[in-house]
Amino acid sequence: MTDGKGTRSKRADARRNEETLLDAAAAVFVASGVDAPVRDIAAKAGVGMGTIYRHFPTRADLIIAVYRHQVEACAEAGPALLAANASPYTALARWIDRFVEFLVTKHGLAAVLQSDEAGFEALHTYFLDRLVPVCAQLLDAASAADEIRTDLRAIELMRGVGNLCIGGGPDYDAKRLVKVLIAGLRADHS
């Protein structure tokens, strides 16, 4: 229901604009680092710099919002992938791909976020509270379908993936190594 002036559609438009802005900021942060000029983010999002500052008065506000937005997108992707794929293992592997993409961005944000110890801890707790249950749901579904081994907990898998994503250098391909890890989850039916 609207107030006759389109309030609901304005709110929906504002949410879409903010999501576009957060997606653009994440892409710029990955490409250029968290110190990238705000004008680059505005250009990528197709908005004016005033729009960014209206939503996020400080760079820290923007970084935290990007982090939370990406956690939510990753959390929402789990059930959607499970519903869209006949194989829970395939859903898990696709979610892990998305999780790896998130981690690549997260590592860039981590140094800035750690400057505020209490704020960083709160965001880390939020990250765990939102994503560990999603990973557990995917693992449980793949296990129930007898597609993967059953002796691995979600937090262990997420830490393993996270550790593989820390590596660096031009010859380091975290996604390829994570695919090897995920392939190793397959149930042995020999």
C-alpha positions in Angstrom: 0.0 0.0 0.0 1.3 3.5 -0.8 0.4 6.9 0.5 -0.9 7.9 -2.9 2.4 9.5 -3.8 4.3 6.4 -4.7 6.1 6.1 -1.3 6.5 2.3 -1.7 8.0 2.6 -5.2 10.4 5.4 -4.0 11.5 3.1 -1.1 12.0 0.2 -3.6 13.9 2.5 -5.9 16.1 3.8 -3.1 16.9 0.2 -2.0 17.8 -0.7 -5.6 19.9 2.4 -5.9 21.7 1.5 -2.7 22.3 -2.1 -3.8 23.7 -0.8 -7.2 25.9 1.5 -5.3 27.2 -1.2 -2.9 27.8 -3.6 -5.8 29.7 -0.9 -7.6 31.8 -0.1 -4.5 32.6 -3.8 -4.0 33.8 -4.1 -7.6 35.9 -0.9 -7.3 37.4 -2.1 -4.0 38.4 -5.4 -5.6 39.9 -3.7 -8.6 41.6 -0.7 -7.0 41.5 -1.2 -3.2 39.4 0.4 -0.5 41.2 3.7 -0.9 39.9 4.0 -4.5 38.5 7.5 -5.2 34.8 7.9 -4.4 34.4 9.4 -7.9 35.3 6.0 -9.3 32.6 4.3 -7.3 30.1 7.0 -8.3 31.0 6.5 -12.0 30.7 2.7 -11.8 27.3 3.1 -10.0 26.1 5.8 -12.4 25.3 8.2 -9.6 26.7 11.5 -8.4 29.2 11.7 -5.5 26.6 13.5 -3.4 24.4 10.4 -3.6 27.2 8.3 -2.1 27.8 10.7 0.7 24.1 11.0 1.4 23.9 7.2 1.9 27.4 6.8 3.5 28.8 9.9 5.1 32.3 8.3 5.7 34.4 5.8 3.8 34.1 3.5 6.9 30.3 3.6 6.6 30.6 2.6 3.0 33.1 -0.2 3.7 30.9 -1.6 6.4 27.8 -1.4 4.2 29.6 -3.2 1.4 30.7 -6.0 3.8 27.2 -6.5 5.2 25.7 -6.4 1.7 28.0 -9.1 0.5 27.4 -11.2 3.6 23.7 -11.0 2.9 24.0 -11.8 -0.8 26.1 -14.8 0.1 23.7 -15.9 2.8 20.7 -15.6 0.5 22.4 -17.5 -2.3 22.7 -20.7 -0.4 19.0 -21.6 -0.2 18.4 -20.2 -3.7 21.1 -22.5 -5.1 19.8 -25.5 -3.2 16.3 -24.9 -4.6 17.7 -24.4 -8.2 20.0 -27.4 -8.4 19.0 -31.0 -8.5 22.3 -32.0 -6.8 23.0 -30.5 -3.4 26.7 -31.1 -4.1 26.4 -28.8 -7.1 24.6 -26.2 -5.0 27.3 -26.4 -2.4 30.1 -26.1 -5.0 28.4 -23.1 -6.6 27.9 -21.5 -3.1 31.6 -22.0 -2.3 32.5 -20.2 -5.5 30.4 -17.3 -4.4 31.9 -17.5 -0.9 35.4 -17.3 -2.5 34.4 -14.2 -4.4 33.2 -12.7 -1.2 36.4 -13.6 0.6 38.5 -11.9 -2.0 36.7 -8.7 -1.4 36.7 -9.3 2.4 40.4 -9.6 2.6 40.7 -6.2 1.0 38.3 -4.7 3.5 39.8 -6.5 6.5 42.8 -4.2 7.0 40.6 -1.1 7.1 38.0 -2.8 9.3 40.5 -4.1 11.9 41.5 -0.5 12.8 38.2 -0.5 14.9 38.7 -3.7 17.0 35.2 -3.7 18.5 33.5 -2.9 15.2 35.6 -5.6 13.4 34.7 -8.2 16.0 31.0 -7.3 15.6 31.2 -7.7 11.8 33.1 -11.0 12.1 30.4 -12.3 14.5 27.8 -11.2 12.0 29.7 -13.0 9.2 29.8 -16.2 11.2 26.2 -16.0 12.4 24.9 -15.5 8.8 27.1 -17.8 6.8 27.9 -20.8 9.0 24.2 -21.9 9.1 24.0 -21.5 5.3 27.1 -23.6 4.7 25.8 -26.2 7.2 22.4 -26.4 5.4 24.2 -27.1 2.1 26.6 -29.6 3.7 23.6 -31.4 5.4 21.7 -31.6 2.1 24.6 -32.9 0.2 25.3 -35.4 2.9 21.7 -36.5 3.1 21.8 -37.1 -0.7 24.9 -39.3 0.0 27.0 -37.0 -2.3 29.7 -36.0 0.2 31.5 -37.4 3.2 29.8 -36.5 6.4 32.6 -35.9 8.9 33.2 -32.2 8.1 31.6 -29.3 9.9 30.6 -26.1 8.1 33.1 -23.9 10.1 35.9 -26.3 9.2 35.1 -26.1 5.5 34.7 -22.3 5.6 38.1 -21.9 7.4 39.8 -24.2 4.9 38.4 -22.2 2.0 39.4 -19.0 3.8 42.9 -20.2 4.3 43.3 -21.1 0.7 42.1 -17.6 -0.3 44.8 -15.9 1.8 47.6 -17.0 -0.5 48.8 -14.6 -3.1 51.0 -13.8 -6.0 50.7 -13.9 -9.7 50.9 -17.8 -9.9 48.4 -18.4 -7.1 44.9 -19.4 -8.1 42.7 -19.7 -5.0 39.6 -20.7 -6.9 41.4 -23.6 -8.5 42.7 -24.8 -5.2 39.3 -24.5 -3.6 37.8 -26.6 -6.4 40.3 -29.3 -5.5 39.2 -29.1 -1.8 35.5 -29.3 -2.8 36.1 -32.2 -5.1 37.7 -34.0 -2.1 34.3 -33.8 -0.3 32.7 -36.3 -2.7 31.6 -39.4 -1.1 33.7 -42.5 -1.8 31.4 -45.2 -3.2 34.0 -47.7 -4.1 
